[in-house]
Amino acid sequence: MSISTNSHGREPLIQASGLCKTYQLGQQVVRAVDGVDLSVDDGEFLTVVGPSGSGKSTLLYLLGGLDRATGGWIRVSGQDINQLDENALALYRREQVGFIFQSFNLIHTMTALQNVAYPLRFAGISARERNTRAKALLEQVGLGDRLQHRPTELSGGQQQRVAIARALVNDPRIVLADEPTGNLDTASGGEIMNLLQRFNRQGRTVLMVTHDARGIKYASRTVRLLDGHIDANEMQ
């Protein structure tokens, strides 16, 4: 394992080398991610762009510990997450990573406040503190007047703002966003991107995958993924 450092002589927050994920589809082997080398510095806003089927979401799930690589390695904060057992991997996801999904993944029987507070139950935090944190985050994303609304009573943009608040409720160091504007109109998508940029400027590392080139202007760096590979003509 060869560990690189950034221009400041520090190890990147996220570093992947030779990263692969293959699937068996009948007689065919699908290489969803095929030998990816990637480094992400602490505090960076990295956008990974590419067409549908290029491996973007698979790459994000590997980095977030939602899936396991079939080759290569991933280090986050100096720890090889591919070597973690299931309990340690669950702790990594809970404490270090916040996920934002295209389909929001909200619990439809819960209010906005309950949805945001829900992840804190697994951290042993009291109900009062859970609600306090959730309310504060919903106010930050402009939904202080929608605390008791359920997802079906919210617009798509509002649901995604609830999802962002939920992703941040454990105060993660890393935010992973999978096509966060994919189900939104242009105006709502712009609001979501402004929120992600704001939270990045507050110190969180954001890694977003998208096929929407409009997301590039919000990032500090952009790479292109094609057929499971990082394009050699990487965009800055």
C-alpha positions in Angstrom: 0.0 0.0 0.0 1.5 3.3 -1.1 0.2 6.4 0.8 0.5 9.7 -0.9 0.4 13.2 0.6 -1.1 16.4 -0.6 0.8 19.7 -1.4 0.8 20.5 2.4 2.6 17.2 3.2 -0.5 15.7 4.8 -2.3 12.5 3.9 -5.6 13.1 2.1 -8.8 12.6 4.1 -9.9 10.1 1.6 -7.6 8.0 -0.5 -8.4 5.1 -2.8 -6.0 3.1 -5.0 -6.7 0.4 -7.5 -10.3 0.4 -6.4 -12.5 -2.2 -8.1 -16.0 -3.5 -7.8 -17.2 -6.3 -10.0 -20.5 -8.1 -10.3 -21.4 -11.4 -11.9 -24.3 -11.0 -14.3 -25.0 -14.4 -15.7 -21.9 -15.4 -17.6 -20.7 -11.8 -17.8 -18.5 -10.0 -15.3 -19.5 -6.3 -14.9 -16.7 -4.0 -13.8 -18.7 -1.2 -12.2 -15.6 0.4 -10.8 -12.3 -0.6 -12.5 -9.0 0.4 -11.0 -9.9 3.9 -9.6 -7.2 6.0 -7.9 -8.7 9.0 -6.1 -7.6 11.4 -3.3 -9.9 13.9 -1.6 -8.5 16.5 0.8 -10.1 17.6 4.0 -12.5 20.4 3.3 -12.7 19.8 -0.4 -15.8 19.9 -2.5 -15.3 17.2 -5.2 -17.8 16.5 -7.9 -17.6 13.3 -9.9 -19.4 13.6 -13.2 -20.2 11.1 -15.9 -23.0 9.5 -17.8 -25.5 7.0 -16.3 -23.9 3.6 -15.8 -20.4 5.0 -15.5 -20.0 3.7 -11.9 -20.5 7.0 -10.1 -22.9 5.7 -7.5 -21.0 2.5 -6.9 -17.9 4.5 -6.2 -19.8 6.6 -3.7 -21.2 3.6 -1.9 -17.7 2.1 -1.7 -16.2 5.3 -0.2 -19.2 5.5 2.3 -18.9 1.9 3.4 -22.3 0.9 2.0 -20.7 -1.6 -0.3 -17.4 -3.5 -0.2 -14.7 -3.3 -2.8 -13.6 -6.5 -4.6 -10.1 -5.0 -5.2 -7.8 -2.2 -4.1 -8.1 -0.2 -0.9 -9.8 2.9 0.6 -8.3 4.8 3.5 -10.4 7.4 5.3 -8.7 9.4 8.1 -5.8 6.9 7.9 -8.0 3.8 8.3 -8.5 1.2 5.6 -12.3 0.8 5.7 -12.3 -2.3 3.5 -10.6 -4.1 6.5 -13.3 -3.2 9.0 -15.8 -5.7 10.3 -19.5 -5.0 10.0 -19.8 -3.4 13.4 -16.8 -1.1 12.8 -18.1 -0.3 9.4 -21.5 0.7 10.8 -19.8 2.9 13.3 -17.8 4.5 10.5 -21.0 5.3 8.6 -22.7 6.7 11.7 -19.9 8.9 13.0 -18.0 10.1 9.9 -20.3 10.0 6.9 -23.6 11.7 6.0 -25.4 10.4 3.0 -27.8 12.3 0.7 -29.7 10.3 -2.0 -31.5 11.3 -5.2 -34.7 9.7 -3.9 -34.5 11.4 -0.5 -35.1 8.0 1.4 -37.3 9.7 4.0 -39.6 7.7 6.3 -43.1 8.7 5.1 -44.8 8.0 8.4 -42.5 10.4 10.2 -42.5 14.2 10.4 -39.6 16.2 9.1 -38.4 16.6 12.7 -38.6 12.9 13.4 -36.8 12.0 10.1 -33.9 14.2 11.0 -33.7 13.1 14.6 -34.0 9.4 13.8 -30.3 8.6 13.2 -29.4 10.0 16.6 -31.3 7.2 18.3 -28.5 4.8 17.4 -26.0 7.1 19.1 -27.7 6.8 22.5 -28.7 10.5 22.5 -31.7 11.6 24.6 -35.0 12.5 23.0 -34.7 16.1 24.0 -31.2 16.5 22.5 -32.3 14.7 19.4 -35.2 17.1 18.8 -33.0 20.1 19.6 -30.4 19.2 17.1 -32.9 18.2 14.4 -34.9 21.5 14.9 -31.7 23.6 14.6 -30.7 21.9 11.4 -34.1 22.2 9.8 -34.0 25.9 10.6 -30.6 26.1 9.0 -32.0 24.6 5.7 -35.0 26.9 5.8 -37.6 24.5 7.1 -38.2 25.8 10.6 -41.9 26.2 9.8 -42.2 22.6 8.4 -41.1 20.6 11.5 -44.4 18.7 11.8 -44.9 18.1 8.1 -44.6 14.6 6.7 -42.8 14.0 3.4 -46.0 13.8 1.4 -46.8 17.3 2.6 -43.5 18.7 1.3 -42.2 19.6 -2.2 -39.3 17.7 -3.7 -36.9 20.5 -2.9 -38.2 20.6 0.7 -37.8 16.8 1.0 -34.2 17.0 -0.1 -33.5 19.8 2.4 -34.9 17.4 5.1 -32.6 14.8 3.8 -29.6 17.1 4.0 -30.5 18.0 7.6 -30.7 14.3 8.4 -27.3 13.7 6.8 -25.7 16.4 8.9 -27.4 15.6 12.3 -24.5 13.4 13.5 -22.0 16.2 12.5 -20.1 14.1 10.0 -16.8 15.1 8.6 -17.7 13.8 5.1 -20.9 14.4 3.2 -21.6 12.0 0.2 -24.3 13.1 -2.2 -25.6 10.8 -4.9 -27.4 12.8 -7.6 -28.9 15.2 -5.0 -30.6 17.3 -7.6 -31.6 14.5 -10.0 -35.3 14.6 -9.0 -35.6 18.4 -8.7 -36.4 21.3 -11.0 -33.8 23.8 -11.9 -34.7 26.3 -9.1 -34.9 23.7 -6.4 -31.7 22.1 -7.6 -29.9 25.4 -7.3 -31.1 25.8 -3.7 -29.8 22.4 -2.8 -26.4 23.1 -4.4 -26.2 26.4 -2.5 -26.8 24.5 0.7 -24.1 22.0 0.0 -21.7 24.7 -0.8 -22.5 26.5 2.4 -22.0 23.5 4.5 -18.7 22.8 2.7 -17.5 26.3 3.5 -18.3 25.6 7.2 -15.6 22.9 7.0 -17.2 19.7 5.8 -15.8 17.6 3.0 -18.4 17.1 0.2 -18.2 14.5 -2.5 -21.0 14.6 -4.9 -21.7 12.4 -8.0 -23.9 13.7 -10.7 -24.6 13.6 -14.5 -25.6 17.2 -14.4 -22.8 19.4 -15.5 -24.3 22.4 -13.7 -23.0 21.0 -10.4 -19.4 21.7 -11.6 -19.5 25.4 -10.8 -20.0 24.7 -7.1 -17.1 22.3 -6.7 -13.5 23.1 -5.9 -12.5 20.2 -8.2 -14.2 17.9 -10.7 -13.2 14.5 -12.1 -15.0 12.5 -14.8 -15.8 8.8 -14.5 -16.2 6.8 -17.7 -16.8 3.0 -17.8 -15.6 2.7 -14.2 -12.4 4.6 -14.8 -11.3 8.1 -13.9 -10.8 9.9 -17.2 -7.1 10.7 -17.9 -8.2 14.2 -18.9 -9.3 15.1 -15.4 -11.0 18.5 -15.2 -10.0 20.9 -12.5 
